[in-house]
Amino acid sequence: MSKHKMVNGKLIQMNKTYKNLKNRQKNKIAGWMYEAYKRQVNDGLSKQVEDVQ
């Protein structure tokens, strides 16, 4: 299986590590992570862990 894929007429590498990403890509991932964290806190999923301890 190839590591590369043709997208919009350009050949891009699909299996990059985090350090190989551009800053705007890292910022987008950080935003997704923050939104997921906020959603978890608002849904009270963290409280379930506290109840167990």
N, C-alpha and C positions, 0 to 999 in steps of 0.2 A: 504494500500500500504506500502510496506517495505521500510525502509531507507537504506537498504543494497543491494549490488549487487555483484554477483560472477564475478570476472575479473581475467583472467589468473590463475585460480585455487585458488584465494584468495578472501575472503569476505571483501569488503570495504564499508565504510559508504559514502553515496552519498551527504548528506546534511550538510557538514561541514561549519562552519563559517570561516571568513577570519583569525581570530586569531588561529584557529585550524590547519591551513595549515602549511606545512614545508616551510622553507626559500626559497628553490629552486622553490617551487610552487608559493610563493609570488613574487619572482623575475620574473618568467615567466609572471604572470598576469601584473606586473608593466611594462614589456616590451611591452605587447599587448596594454596596455593603452597609453603608450608613442607613439607607432606607430599610433594608432588611432588619437591621438592629432595632431601629425605631419601631417598626411594625411588631417585632417580637416583644419589645418592652410594653407597647400599648396593648397588646393582646393578653398580657399577663402571663406569658409563658415562663418568664423568669421566676414568678411566684411559685410555680410548681416545684422548682428545684429547691427553693428555700423551705417549703413545707416538708420535704423529704429529710432535710438535715435537722 
